[in-house]
Amino acid sequence: MQHIKVIFGTNNLPLSCAIRWFTHSHWSHVAVVLDDRGDGQVIESVFGDGVRKTTYSDFVAKYPRHKMAYFPVQDASRAKILLEMQLGKPYDVTAILSLLFRRQWDKPSRWFCSELVAFASCMFRFRSVRRVTPEDIWKLSRDSAPPNY
């Protein structure tokens, strides 16, 4: 098993509070960290922009409460390639409705932040899991890199 580095974040804005409340989570956002040194790269999906690359410093400025973790993936190199292929795809607005209603989340034409991480990991059975939230990603992540990372 391999791992990718992910970063969880939250702030006190109304949407962040609503996401945390509906998902029973401490986190409202999750992204994949490609490099956290200096002004490294983060891939995330955000409302308005969709899937994009941003800098690590911009992420932590937007989410003052944040934490890094390691998330299991089948193949870390493949996960990063899959993420790069999603750049420019729109944000999955209907995912907000999935917090209230059951809906398949495996629409590869648009992504919510935690759907994007789940998709890249290849760890979820799409037909068995109706929604993936930042809390779901948090529960499967680890605080430190396992041996042989």
Beta strands, then each sheet from edge to edge (+ up, - down):
strand 1: 2-10
strand 2: 29-33
strand 3: 41-46
strand 4: 50-55
strand 5: 65-73
sheet 1: 4+ 3- 2+ 1- 5+
end
